[in-house]
């Protein structure tokens, strides 16, 4: 068997394969073409048809441009698109919340490692004073001769009072509280809540202030208003502010 015969034989086989492949593709395209037109006539969108049949949108434009949808079909498509958009946004929001939660859990784990490194030093009076000073620098009143911190976070308010009681010898009668609430919040209920949390008698609470700008605007279920805590002692306030000032000056030396 000479080489020319082998070459011609292979060429014939290859050509037959090409022809068979072309015929198969043409048959598949005819089937997809018919299916695409049927689905479009039923009111399907180009995107849905393309996903179902694995056909490019550009090809569908050529195949289906002569098919006109009824008004009812157009409205149905618009509704499906709108519903799909809402669902896509929900999925995106859920994914974002999950990712944020995962990052928060990592941050919490790192924070616990820092606390473990501090060990018993965390409970030393010097550290507690420094923590109180830092908290007060961020949230406390600086322009009044009174210790005052206002916040909507119950934990921040509670630790502020605990630190004051643990660091200084206090006269409990010098405590006062003033609640700033939204229009739809119950003054009596929240006064009792803050009084119990802070262990400050409700008789030491000033008349609550209600923000009338919030009328008709519902509050979040977990929002308990803003609690302003006062302790009338100018000396303690100066002590806290002075420690914060000196701490900042010392820490700034790290950049020298």
N, C-alpha and C positions, 0 to 999 in steps of 0.2 A: 504494500500500500504506500503510494508515494505521498510526499509532503503536500503537494497541491491538492490531492483528494482530501486529506485530513483537514486542511485549511478551509476548503469549500464546505465540507461537512459541518465544521464548527460554526461557520458563518451562517449556514442555513438554520442550524439549531438556535443560534442567537437571534436571528431574525424572527423565527417562529415564536421565541420567548417574548420578544418585543411586541409582536402583533397580539399575542394572547394577553399580555399585560395591558396594552392599549384598549383592547376589546373589553377586558374586565373593568378597567377604570371608567370607560364610556358607559358601560352597563350600570355601574355603581352611581355614576353621575346622573344618568337618566332616572334611576330610582330615587336619588336624593332630590333631583329637580322636581319630580312628581310629588314627592312627600313634602317638599318645601312649599310648593304652591298650595297643596291641600291644607297645610298648617296655617299658612298666611291667610287663606280664605276663611279659616276658622277663627281668625282674629289674633293669631300669635304674633309676638314682636320679633324683629329681626334677631335680637339677642337670644331669645329663647329658642328660635329655630336653629340658629348657628350652634348653640350648645347641644341641642338634641341631635343634630345631624353632622356635627363637626365640619361645618362649612363657613368659610370666611364671609364677613359682612359685605365685602366688595362684590363677591360672587352673588350673594343674595340680592343685592341691589340690581344686578343685571337680570337675574331670574324673575324677580317679583315686582318690578317697577310698574307693571301694567295692572296689578291687582289693587283695587281700591277698597278700603275698609268702610264699613257703614259707620254712622255716627255713634251707634251703640257700641260697636267694637272699639272705636277710638276712645270712647269714655272708659271702657273696661280696661284698655291698655294703660290709660293715664292713671286709673285707680291702682292697678297692679304695680306700676312704676312708683307711685306714691307710697304704697304699702311696703314695697321692697326697700325704698329709701329709709323709711321709718325703722324697718327691721335691721337694715345695715347700720344705721346710727346706734341702735340699741346694742348690737353685737360689738360695735367699736367702743361704746361706752363701757360695756361689761369687760372687754379686754383691757381697757385702760385702767379700770378700777382694780382688776386682778393684778396687773403689773405694778400699780401703785402700792397695793397691799403687800406684794412680795418684797418691794423695795423697803417698805416700812418695817416688815418683819426682820429683814437683814439689819436695818438700822437699830432696831430694838436689841437684837443679838449682840451687835457691836457695843451698844450702850451698857449691856449687862457685863461685858468683859471689862469695861472701864471701871464699873462699880466693884467688880471682883478684885481688880488691881489696887483700888483704894483700900479695900479691906476695912479694918477698924478705924482707919484715919477718917473715914466718912463721918464718924460720930464724935470726933473731937470737937471741943467748943470752938477752937480757932477756925476749923473748916466750916462749922455751922454758921459762925458769924460772917465768914466770907461769902457763903452761899446766900445768906440773908441780905448782905450788902449788894450782891450782884442782882438779886431779885428786885430789890428796892430801886436800884439804879434804872432798871428797865420799866418798872410798873408803879413805883411810889411817887408821892408828891414831894417836890423839892423846895417849893417856894412858900411853904407854910411851916410855922413852928409847931408842927404836930406830925406824928407818925401816921401816914395815910396811904393805903393801897386800895385800888379799885380794879376789879376784874370780873369777867363773866365765867371764868373757869373755877368751879368749886374746889378742885385740887390745889390750885395756886393760892386761893384765899385761905384754905385750911392749913397748908404748910406754912404760910406766912404767920398765922396766929400761933401755930405750934412752935415755930422757931422763936418768936418773941417770948413765949412763956418758958421755953427751955433755956434761953440765954440770959434773960433779965428777970429780976424780981419785980413782978408787976402788981399794980393795984387794979384789980379787975373792974372796979367801979369807973375807971377812966376809959373803958372801951365804949365805943359807939358804932352803930352801923346805919347805913343809909342805902336803901334799895332803889335802883333805877329800872323800872319795868316797862313792858310794852302794854298797849291798851287792852289786849285780850287775856292778860295774865291775872291770876287771883292773888291779891295782895296778902290776904290772911294766910293762905296756904304756903306761899313762898317765904313769908316772914318766919313761919314756924320751921320751914326747911332749913333756912340759913341759920336761925338761932340754934337749932339742934346740931347742925354740922360744925359750927364754930364754937359751940358751947358758950355762947354769949346770951344772956337773958333777953327775951323779946322786949322787955321794958327799956332796954338800951337802944332800941331801934327808933330812928327818926321816922317821921311820916314819909312813906314811899312816894317817889316821884314817878309819874306816869307820862310817857312820851305820846302825846296826842297825835303826832305825825304817823303813828303806827296803826291808827284806827282803820279797821277793814283789812289789815294785813296780818294774816295768821302767823303765829310764832311757831318755831320748831318745837317738837315735843320735849327735846332734851335741853332746851334753853331756859335757864332759871333767872334771867335778868343779870344785871350788874350789881355786885355788892361792894360798896365802899366801906372799908374798915378804918376806923379812927382810933388811935390811942394817944391821949393828950399828955405828951411828955416831950418837951423840946430837947432835953438832954439826950434821950435815946435816939431821937431823929438825927441829931448832930453826930452822935457816935456811929450810927449806920452810914450816913453820908460820908463821914471822914474816912471810914475804913474803905469804902468804895473808891474814894478819890485817891488814897494812898496805894491801893491795890492796882489801880490803873497806871499810876506813875511808875510803880515797880515793874509791871509787866511791859510797859513801853520800852524799858531798858533792854529788852530782848532784841530790839532792832538796832541797838548801838553796836 
